[in-house]
Structure formats: structure tokens, C-alpha cells
Amino acid sequence: MASKPEIVVGIDFGTTFSGFSWAANSGLKRVHLVTDWETSNAFEGTNEKVRTWISYTRNQPTSFGYTAVGRPFKWFKILLQPDHYSQSVQDVRNANKGLREFSKSLEEVISDYLSWIWLRGKEDIARKQGHDFELRYDIRVILTVPAAWKPIAKDRTLRAAKRAGLPENIELVTEPEAAALATLSAKSDEHELQKGDVFVVCDAGGGTVDLISYQVLNPSPLQIKECGVGEGDLCGSAFLDLGFENIIKTKIGESKYNTTKEKDRKKMLEDFEYRIKRHFNGDITKNYSVELRGAGDDPDEDDDLIDVRGSAVCTIFDHVCNKIDTLVENQVKQVKAEGLKVKAILLVGGFGSSKYLHSRLDKIYRQRGINVLQANDPWSAVCRGATMWGLEHKAVVSRNARYSYGYSVNVPFESGKHDMVDRYWDVSEGIHRARDQMGWLLKWGEEIQAGRTLVWFDYNTFKESDLLSSSTRSFTRNLHYSEARIAPSKKSHDVIPLVSVDFQIDSQRILETTENRKGADGNLWRDVNFKMEIELRNADLGFTVLYMGKKVGYMKASYRENF
């Protein structure tokens, strides 16, 4: 039976805005971008993306995106990796409060939102491919995640997506990688790339700013590889909104600000978004005014206009852009350390279209012979790039490890190498061992070829009497990771449990395939050797356990980290 044709869907699930694109994986492979999101005012109009907002009434989702009413959930994506910085943002605190108020889990809220965006996107596909497209096509979804996210956050994203009713065939790709594919493919089509060119891709979005550096291996067909370890931070354009709100609170007083209506504050911030933020170029002589109903002292007077100096707006931008400057410089230094030179810094994402961000980076790097370029259609680059990645992800030949991956092992003790505090007596073999030493399968910064699999050989020792008294034996192995650039030699605070792999092997099979040996304690022991394979996918991990060359019957991999 002939296989069905395929439709590839790219979903850019963002902190503040999200997008949906798709393409049939045949013919011209044209990427379609959903732009007809329902809006509530003329400001928004036809947009390439939609707000990552969701409102609930009596615990049920009732409105989404631009039309979300009341006090919608915002910034909930950040809660997937709620590190210490998350709680510094009021909207994140509100999202956490809302979860408790509505008795909702984070996974439920995200799945409700993804379910809505999936339905809206399918409507667009149906209008162009027919309402029976799901019967005629196989559907594959590419979902974007920040480059700096830890594996547990990526796993939570996948679980929420599957709960939302998205197809089982879901893959993850990092946001800057998707953006790089969209941007560099366009430059390849325009014959602007040469072999050896190095680009820093700066994906400046609403919540996060992510960066990765790439070297062009082949301009056409496009092949690139990472030449630095990607990184990111919470310093997107939404922090400009927070800064602007703080200015208004300072000018009229926080107590007065809090008495204004939510809808009026929303309208004021939309005015800032579309009239000031998106067009600010650093001119501190230009002053602005915004209206906030109820801000004036006299309800009978039209004094709700609030004046804001251009210098104050510039201060907001500088506070956020300083962090971006540091991220960009770190990438440039990484590239230089590899003996390479950056040709250009490519700005993508909604914040990447900022005139001010471009001008300040251009001033820094022009004198160093590095161009700072803004991509065409930067706001939708990640979304379009996700679909393009699904169509032809072989363009990215290799990546650099953001973490070291390894395991804890007890090894024969060596004086001068191991600490005495780690020494213990192994009764089964009659030797001293050093406990909790690290065996690293992959180290930070190491180049990872596409499709690479890590192999981990290990064993357990059982008393023969225990094997005879039970039908199966249970095993647990923990994969650890470290963000340290030099991987620790033994367990420490820099070594963090990542995944617990639980599996079982039939006791009778062990007895039939192993030989017993007499231990130092006089008991009979059996050594059970097995192999674990860890597939390094583009943005997550896959696990397989083999015993005597065959997959074990039961295996479960669970992420251990609990923020």
C-alpha cells in the first residue's frame, strides 16, 4: 500500500505570542503562515502571530489570543522552567496564582492553549486542502522550544502537546535553529552565502532571547553546523512593557494605577506596543503621551493623558538591551575561540525588528567588521523555520552539547586519585571501591553529529538466592547532567539527576545466561551486564535498554528534576 503524502506543521509556542505555519511535503513545498487570527481592535489587524493568552470561566477555557477577556493567563510558558528569575515578573506570579485559583495544573493550561491554536491552524489547512485532509495526509508537527531550556522543560512541553490532541508524530526544534533555517535558506536562495561563513543568530522574542552561531558548510543545498554553544535569557521585548508600566506607576502613583480598570491598562499597553515600542529608534528628544482612563485627578476633566519623555523610554530599552549585548558578545567570543570570524549577526523574532536594538548592536560591531542584519519577516522566522525544518532538517549537520551527560559509578579505589571519604568495601568482590564517581558519555561543548547515540554499558550484581526467589528483577539507572564547562569527576552540586530509567529482566533468563561466582562473603553471585542507548535527538532524548542484544520487555524513562 502506497504511503500517504505528508503535511508538516510548525508551531511556535512563544512566551508572549505564538504562531502556526504548515506546508505539504511535496511539489513546491510552499510554507503557509496563519495570519487571520480573530482580534478585538484595529491595533492588531492581520497578524503573523497571536497572543499567548487564555481566559477561564468556571474552570473552563472560554477565550484565547487577542480576544481573551478579563484577566487572562499570560507568561505561563515560562512556568515550564520556573527558575528563580521567573518569580521576578508579576505576570508569572499571576499565572502561578491563577493555577491555584482555578485548580489547574500547568500542563492543563498549556494543553488547553495548544488545543485551541491547533484547531485554528487546522481550519486554515482545511480551507486550502479540504476538510478531509486528515484522512488524506499524514500529519507531522514541529514544536519550537527555547535553546536554553533544560530537558525536563522540553519533556513537559511534549506531554502538554500530546494531551492537547496534537498528532503523536511530534518533534522538537530549538527556536534559534528554526529561525536560522528560515533566514539562511532565504540568503542561500539569494546567493548571499559562501562556504565557511559564520553567522550569530539572535532570536529576540517577547519573553526569551536565544542565540546560536552557525558555520555554512555548503551554500546550496544549505548545510550548516553549530560553531558555539547556544545560550539565552529572559530579556525579551515584554520586559519593555514591564518597564513602561513602572514608569506610569511612578508618575501617577502605584495606588492610583491599581484603581484603574484592567481593560484601560490593556489599552494603554497596546498603545505603547504599536505606537511607541515598535518604532522607537533611540531619539531621546522625542516625547510621547499615552492615555490611561482614570489616571487623572478630576473625573470631570480630560486629564488622562500621561506624558513620557523619550529619555525615559530609552532607559527602558537600555536596561533590557544590556543583557542582549552580553549574550551576543559571548557568542562572538566563542566563535573566535574556535579560530573563526563572525561575518554577520542576524536579528530575528519580534524584538529582532527593533530599530533601536539594531542600531546599538551595529555601533558595537560595525567597527569590528561584523555586519548586523535584520531578517526579512523576522517576527515569523521561528514559525516558518519550524515547518522548513520538518521539510528538510538535514540542513543542520551537527550541534554542540549544552550539557555533559553521564552516570554515577562505583569504581575500584585508587590511592591518590580518589578521596578517602568515598572508599568502601565491596563484599561481593572483596575489594575497596570509590563510590559515586562520574562516567561522562558526552561533555559540554562537544560536537554532536546528527543521529548520534550514546552507549552506556553497566551491570548489576545479585545474590543467586534472590534470583531464585523472584520471577523478575527490577533495575534503575539514573542519567545525570551538568552545565559546568569542566565536567566534575564525582557527584557534586554541579551534577544534577536528569532521568530515571527503570526496567525489568526475567530472573529465569538471567539464570540461564549468566554464570555464578563465589563472593568474598561466601555467597553465590551473578553479574548481569546490560547496555543502554541514549539517542541524542535535535531537542530531546530517547532511551533503549538491551540485555543479551535484545530490548528488555519493560522500560520507563522518567525525568527526575523537580523545580
C-alpha positions in Angstrom: 0.0 0.0 0.0 1.4 3.4 -1.0 2.2 5.8 1.8 0.1 8.9 2.2 1.5 12.3 1.3 2.6 14.4 4.3 1.7 17.8 5.8 4.3 19.4 8.1 3.0 21.8 10.7 5.3 24.3 12.6 4.0 25.7 15.9 6.0 28.5 17.5 4.7 28.3 21.1 6.0 31.6 22.5 6.1 33.3 25.9 4.0 36.3 24.7 3.0 35.4 21.1 2.6 32.1 19.2 2.4 31.2 15.5 1.2 28.4 13.2 2.6 27.5 9.8 2.3 24.5 7.5 3.3 23.0 4.2 2.6 20.0 2.0 5.8 18.0 1.8 5.6 17.7 -2.0 5.8 19.9 -5.0 6.8 23.4 -4.3 6.6 22.9 -0.5 5.3 26.4 0.0 5.1 27.4 3.6 1.7 28.9 4.6 1.5 31.2 7.6 -1.8 31.7 9.5 -2.4 35.4 9.8 -6.2 35.7 10.2 -6.3 35.5 14.0 -9.5 36.9 15.5 -8.8 40.3 17.0 -10.6 42.7 19.3 -9.4 46.1 17.9 -7.9 47.8 14.9 -4.4 47.9 16.5 -3.9 44.2 16.0 -5.3 43.8 12.5 -3.9 40.9 10.4 -1.0 39.4 12.4 1.6 36.8 11.8 1.2 35.6 15.4 -1.4 35.6 18.2 -1.1 36.4 21.8 -0.2 33.5 24.2 -3.2 34.4 26.4 -6.0 32.2 27.7 -9.0 33.1 29.9 -11.2 30.7 32.0 -14.7 30.9 33.3 -15.8 28.4 35.9 -12.6 26.4 35.3 -13.3 26.1 31.5 -11.3 27.8 28.8 -13.5 30.4 27.2 -11.4 32.9 25.2 -7.9 32.9 23.7 -5.3 35.1 22.0 -6.3 38.7 21.1 -9.9 38.1 22.3 -9.0 36.8 25.8 -11.2 38.7 28.2 -10.9 39.6 31.9 -7.6 38.8 33.4 -6.2 36.2 31.1 -3.3 33.8 31.9 -0.1 35.2 30.5 3.6 34.1 30.6 2.5 30.5 31.6 5.1 29.0 29.2 7.9 30.3 31.5 6.5 28.1 34.3 7.7 25.0 32.3 11.2 26.0 33.6 10.4 28.1 36.7 13.9 29.0 37.8 14.5 31.8 40.3 14.1 34.6 37.8 10.5 33.7 36.9 9.0 35.0 40.1 10.5 38.4 39.5 7.9 39.0 36.8 4.4 40.0 38.0 2.6 38.2 35.1 4.4 35.0 36.1 3.3 35.4 39.7 -0.2 36.0 38.4 -0.1 32.8 36.3 1.0 30.8 39.3 -1.8 32.4 41.4 -4.3 31.6 38.6 -3.2 27.9 38.6 -4.2 27.7 42.3 -7.3 29.8 41.9 -8.7 27.6 39.1 -7.3 24.3 40.4 -5.5 23.9 37.1 -2.2 22.2 36.5 0.4 23.9 34.3 0.1 21.0 31.8 -3.7 21.5 31.6 -3.4 25.3 30.8 -0.7 24.7 28.2 -2.6 21.8 26.6 -5.8 24.0 26.5 -4.0 26.7 24.7 -2.2 24.4 22.3 -5.5 22.6 21.6 -7.0 26.0 20.6 -4.1 27.0 18.4 -4.2 23.5 16.8 -7.9 23.8 16.0 -7.4 27.3 14.5 -4.5 26.1 12.4 -6.4 23.1 11.1 -9.2 25.4 10.0 -6.6 27.2 7.8 -5.3 23.9 6.3 -8.9 22.7 5.7 -9.7 25.9 3.7 -6.8 25.2 1.4 -6.6 21.4 1.3 -10.2 20.3 2.0 -11.9 19.2 5.2 -10.9 15.6 4.7 -7.1 16.5 4.7 -6.5 14.4 7.9 -7.7 11.3 6.1 -5.6 12.0 3.0 -2.4 13.2 4.7 -0.1 12.0 7.4 0.5 15.0 9.8 3.8 15.7 11.4 4.2 18.6 13.9 7.4 20.5 14.7 7.1 22.4 18.0 9.7 25.0 19.0 11.4 25.4 22.4 13.9 27.9 23.7 17.6 26.9 23.2 18.4 27.4 26.9 15.6 25.1 28.2 16.6 22.1 30.2 15.5 18.6 29.1 12.7 18.5 31.8 11.1 21.6 30.3 11.2 20.1 26.9 9.6 16.9 28.1 6.8 18.8 29.8 6.2 20.6 26.6 5.8 17.3 24.7 3.5 15.9 27.3 1.2 19.0 27.2 1.2 18.9 23.3 0.1 15.3 23.3 -2.5 16.0 25.9 -3.8 18.8 23.7 -4.7 16.3 21.0 -1.8 17.0 18.6 -0.7 14.1 16.4 1.6 11.5 18.0 4.3 12.4 15.5 5.7 15.5 17.2 9.3 16.6 17.1 11.0 19.5 19.0 13.4 22.0 17.5 15.0 25.0 19.2 13.7 28.4 18.3 17.0 29.9 17.1 17.7 26.8 14.9 14.3 27.2 13.3 14.9 30.9 12.8 18.4 30.2 11.4 17.0 27.8 8.8 14.4 30.3 7.6 16.8 33.2 7.5 19.8 31.4 6.0 17.7 29.5 3.5 16.5 32.9 2.2 20.1 34.1 1.9 21.0 30.8 0.1 18.2 31.4 -2.4 19.6 34.9 -3.0 23.2 33.5 -3.4 24.4 35.6 -0.4 26.1 32.7 1.4 29.7 31.3 0.9 31.3 28.2 2.3 32.8 29.0 5.7 30.6 32.0 6.5 29.8 32.2 10.2 26.6 33.8 11.5 25.4 34.5 15.0 21.6 34.1 15.0 19.9 36.3 17.7 16.3 35.3 18.2 14.9 38.1 20.2 11.3 37.3 21.2 8.8 38.6 23.7 10.0 36.6 26.7 13.3 35.0 25.8 16.3 35.9 23.7 18.2 32.9 22.3 21.4 32.8 20.4 23.3 30.2 18.4 26.2 30.5 16.0 26.4 28.6 12.7 29.0 28.0 10.1 28.0 27.4 6.4 29.3 24.1 5.2 27.6 24.2 1.8 25.5 27.2 0.5 23.3 25.1 -1.8 21.7 22.8 -0.8 22.1 24.5 2.5 24.2 22.7 5.1 25.2 24.3 8.4 26.7 23.3 11.7 26.8 24.9 15.1 30.1 26.5 16.0 29.3 27.6 19.5 27.1 26.5 22.4 23.8 28.2 22.3 22.5 30.2 25.3 19.7 32.5 26.2 18.0 34.6 28.9 14.7 36.2 29.9 15.3 39.6 28.3 12.7 39.8 25.5 10.5 42.8 24.5 7.8 42.1 27.1 10.3 43.4 29.7 9.9 46.8 27.9 6.2 46.6 28.7 7.0 46.0 32.4 9.4 48.9 32.4 6.9 51.2 30.8 4.3 50.2 33.4 6.7 51.0 36.1 7.2 54.5 34.6 3.5 55.1 34.6 3.1 53.8 38.2 5.9 56.2 39.3 4.3 59.1 37.6 0.7 58.7 38.9 1.4 56.6 42.0 1.0 52.9 42.3 -2.1 53.1 44.4 -3.8 55.3 41.7 -2.6 52.9 39.0 -4.1 49.9 40.7 -7.5 51.7 40.8 -7.7 51.9 37.0 -9.5 49.2 35.1 -7.8 46.2 33.6 -9.2 46.9 30.2 -7.9 50.5 30.3 -4.4 49.4 31.3 -4.5 46.9 28.5 -5.5 49.6 26.0 -2.6 51.8 27.3 -0.1 49.0 26.9 -1.4 48.3 23.4 -0.8 51.9 22.5 2.7 51.6 23.8 3.2 48.4 21.9 2.1 49.5 18.5 2.8 53.3 18.6 6.0 53.6 20.7 7.8 50.3 21.3 7.8 49.0 17.7 9.1 52.3 16.3 11.5 53.6 18.9 14.9 54.4 17.3 16.7 55.9 20.3 15.7 59.5 19.8 15.7 60.9 23.3 14.4 64.3 22.2 11.1 62.9 21.1 8.4 62.8 23.8 5.3 60.7 24.0 1.9 60.6 25.6 -0.4 57.7 26.4 -4.0 57.7 27.7 -5.0 55.8 30.8 -8.6 56.4 31.8 -9.0 57.1 35.4 -5.4 58.3 35.8 -6.4 62.0 36.2 -7.3 63.6 39.4 -10.5 65.2 38.2 -13.1 62.9 36.6 -14.8 65.9 35.0 -11.5 67.0 33.3 -9.9 65.3 30.3 -6.6 64.8 32.1 -6.0 61.1 31.5 -3.1 61.7 29.1 0.3 60.9 30.7 3.5 62.4 29.2 6.6 60.2 28.9 10.0 61.6 27.9 12.0 59.9 25.2 14.9 59.6 27.6 12.8 57.5 29.9 11.8 55.2 27.1 15.5 54.9 26.1 16.3 53.9 29.7 13.8 51.1 29.5 15.4 49.8 26.3 18.9 50.1 27.6 18.1 48.1 30.7 16.8 45.2 28.6 19.3 45.5 25.7 22.3 45.4 28.0 21.6 41.8 28.6 21.3 41.1 24.9 24.6 42.8 24.3 26.2 40.4 26.8 24.7 37.3 25.1 25.8 38.4 21.6 29.3 39.2 22.8 29.6 35.7 24.4 28.7 34.1 21.1 31.2 36.2 19.2 33.9 35.2 21.7 33.0 31.5 21.4 33.4 31.7 17.6 36.7 33.5 17.9 37.9 30.8 20.4 37.3 28.3 17.6 39.6 30.2 15.3 36.7 31.6 13.2 35.3 35.1 12.5 31.7 36.1 12.6 30.5 37.6 9.2 27.2 38.8 10.5 24.8 38.9 13.4 21.3 38.1 12.2 18.4 39.6 14.2 15.1 37.6 14.1 12.0 37.5 16.3 9.6 40.3 17.0 12.2 42.2 19.1 14.7 41.5 16.4 12.9 44.0 14.2 13.6 46.8 16.7 15.4 49.8 15.1 17.0 50.6 18.4 18.3 47.1 19.1 19.8 47.0 15.6 21.4 50.5 15.8 23.1 49.8 19.2 24.5 46.4 18.1 25.6 48.0 14.8 27.5 50.7 16.6 29.3 48.0 18.6 30.2 45.6 15.8 30.5 47.6 12.6 34.0 48.8 13.7 34.9 45.2 14.2 34.0 44.3 10.6 30.8 42.4 11.6 27.5 43.3 9.9 24.3 43.4 12.0 21.4 42.4 9.7 17.7 42.3 10.3 16.0 39.3 8.6 13.0 39.7 6.3 9.8 39.0 8.2 11.7 38.5 11.5 8.6 38.0 13.7 7.5 34.8 11.9 11.0 33.4 11.2 10.8 30.9 14.0 7.4 29.7 13.0 8.2 29.4 9.3 11.5 27.9 10.1 9.9 25.1 12.2 7.9 24.0 9.1 11.0 24.3 6.9 13.0 22.2 9.5 10.3 19.5 9.2 10.5 19.6 5.4 14.3 19.3 5.4 16.0 19.1 8.8 19.2 17.5 7.3 20.4 21.1 6.7 21.8 21.1 10.3 24.7 18.7 10.2 25.9 19.0 13.8 25.2 20.7 17.1 27.3 21.5 20.2 26.3 19.9 23.5 24.8 22.3 26.0 25.3 19.9 28.9 27.5 17.0 29.9 25.6 13.7 30.2 26.9 10.9 32.5 26.2 8.4 35.2 27.4 7.7 38.7 29.5 4.5 39.1 31.4 2.8 41.9 35.0 2.0 40.7 38.0 0.2 42.1 39.6 2.6 44.6 43.0 4.1 43.7 45.0 6.0 46.3 45.9 9.5 45.2 43.1 9.6 42.7 40.0 9.1 44.8 39.0 10.7 48.1 39.2 8.5 51.2 35.7 9.7 52.2 34.4 7.8 49.1 36.1 4.5 49.9 34.0 1.4 50.9 34.4 -2.4 50.9 32.7 -4.4 48.2 31.7 -7.7 49.8 30.8 -9.4 46.6 34.3 -8.9 45.0 36.4 -8.4 48.1 37.9 -5.1 47.0 37.8 -1.4 48.0 35.8 0.8 45.8 35.2 4.6 45.4 31.5 5.4 45.3 29.7 7.9 43.2 32.4 8.6 40.6 31.2 10.1 37.4 31.4 8.5 34.0 30.7 11.0 31.3 29.2 9.9 28.0 29.1 13.4 26.5 30.9 16.6 27.6 29.8 20.3 27.3 30.6 21.8 24.0 31.3 18.5 22.3 30.2 18.3 18.6 27.2 16.1 18.1 26.6 14.7 14.7 23.0 14.2 13.6 21.6 10.9 14.8 24.4 10.2 17.3 23.6 7.6 20.0 25.4 7.4 23.4 26.2 3.9 24.6 26.4 3.1 28.3 27.5 -0.4 29.4 26.7 -1.3 33.0 25.9 -4.2 35.3 24.2 -5.2 38.5 25.3 -7.9 40.9 22.6 -10.1 42.5 22.8 -12.9 45.0 21.8 -16.1 43.3 19.3 -16.9 46.1 17.5 -13.6 45.4 17.1 -14.5 41.7 15.7 -17.9 42.6 13.1 -16.4 44.9 11.6 -13.9 42.4 10.2 -14.0 38.9 11.7 -10.7 37.7 14.5 -8.4 38.8 14.0 -4.6 38.7 16.8 -2.2 37.7 17.1 1.5 38.0 19.7 3.7 36.4 20.0 7.5 36.7 21.3 9.7 33.9 22.8 12.9 35.3 23.8 16.2 33.6 26.0 19.1 34.4 26.1 22.6 33.0 29.7 23.1 34.2 32.1 23.6 31.3 34.6 21.2 33.0 32.6 18.1 34.0 33.1 17.1 37.7 34.9 13.8 38.3 32.4 12.8 41.0 29.0 13.7 42.3 28.7 17.3 43.4 26.2 20.1 43.4 27.1 20.7 39.8 25.9 17.1 38.9 22.1 17.0 38.7 19.8 13.9 38.3 18.1 14.1 34.9 16.3 10.9 34.0 15.5 7.8 36.0 15.4 4.7 33.7 13.5 1.7 35.3 13.4 -1.7 33.6 12.9 -5.4 34.4 14.6 -8.6 33.3 13.1 -12.1 33.8 15.0 -13.9 36.6 15.0 -17.2 34.8 16.6 -15.6 31.8 19.3 -14.2 34.0 20.0 -17.6 35.5 20.1 -19.2 32.0 22.5 -16.6 30.6 25.0 -15.9 33.4 27.5 -17.9 35.5 27.6 -17.8 39.2 30.7 -16.9 41.2 31.6 -17.2 44.9 32.0 -13.8 46.6 34.3 -12.8 49.4 31.4 -13.3 51.8 30.9 -16.9 50.8 27.6 -16.3 48.9 27.0 -17.1 45.2 26.6 -14.0 43.0 25.5 -13.3 39.4 26.7 -10.4 37.3 24.1 -9.0 35.0 25.5 -7.0 32.1 23.3 -4.7 30.0 23.5 -1.9 27.6 21.7 1.4 27.5 21.4 3.5 24.3 20.6 7.2 24.5 19.5 8.8 21.3 20.5 12.5 21.0 17.6 14.0 19.1 17.7 17.6 18.0 16.0 18.8 21.2 15.3 15.8 23.4 16.5 12.3 24.3 15.4 8.8 23.6 16.2 5.7 25.7 16.6 2.0 24.9 17.8 -0.8 27.2 19.2 -4.1 25.8 20.0 -7.3 27.5 21.9 -10.0 25.6 21.4 -8.0 22.4 17.6 -7.7 22.8 15.3 -4.9 24.1 14.0 -5.5 27.6 10.3 -6.1 27.9 9.6 -3.3 30.3 11.3 0.1 30.3 10.2 3.5 31.5 12.3 6.7 31.5 11.1 9.5 33.8 12.6 12.9 34.3 13.8 13.3 37.8 14.3 17.1 38.2 11.7 18.8 40.3 11.9 22.6 40.3 
